[in-house]
């Protein structure tokens, strides 16, 4: 469940931060970037991105290991014939 939610949460927070950035560039009086809430959201985005990246790397490595094992089994079966 968490693996399905993490990418979506990271996308939502990223889009929010893009909007805050562009609004702040147009109207600096809004002070979105200097706001404590924005800093908290940026921290949360960073944490979600790191966790998401770690999970993706782990899944990719596991998928590659399974693929290598399958190739070894197939080559062993061919040698037996």
N, C-alpha and C positions, 0 to 999 in steps of 0.2 A: 504494500500500500504506500509506504513512504517513498519507494523508488518511482512510483507514478506521480506522486505529488511534488517531489523536489524540482523537477524540470519546470513544471507549471508555475510554482512559486517563484523560481528564479526569473522566469520570463516576465511575470507580473511585476516583480520588484524592479527589474531592469527597465521596463517600459515606464514605470512610475518615475524612476530616477531620470530617464531621458526627458520626460515631460517637465519635471522640476528644473532640470538644467536649462532647457530652452525657455521656460517661463522666466527663470532668473536672469537669463541673458537679455530678454526683451524688457523686463521690468525688474530692475535690481532692487527696488524698494520692497518687493515681496520677500526677499531674503530666504528663499527656500534652501539654499545651500548652507547657510549659516544656522539653520534651525536645528534644534536637538533631535526632533523627530526624524528629519532627513538624515542626520548622522546615524541614528539608530537603524533606519531602513538600509542605509548603505552598509553598515556593519552586518546586518542580517543577510543582505544580498551576497556579501563576500563569504559568509559562513555557508550559505546554501550552495553557492557556486563551488566552493572547495569540496563539500560533502558530495555534491553531484558528480564532480570530476573524479573523486576517489572511487565512487561506486561504478562509474563508467569504465574506469581503468581496470578495476577488479573484474567486472563482467567481461570485458574484452580479453583479458588474460585467461579467464576460465573458459571462454568460448574457444580461444586458440588452443588451449590444452586439450579440450574435448576433440577438436578437429585433428590435432596431432595423434591422439590416441586412436581415433577412427582410422586414420591413414596407416598407422602401425598394424592395426588388426587386419585391415584389408591386405596389406603386403604380406603379413604372416599367413593369411588364408591362401593367398596365391602361391606362396612357397610350398605349402602343404600339398597342393594339387600337383 
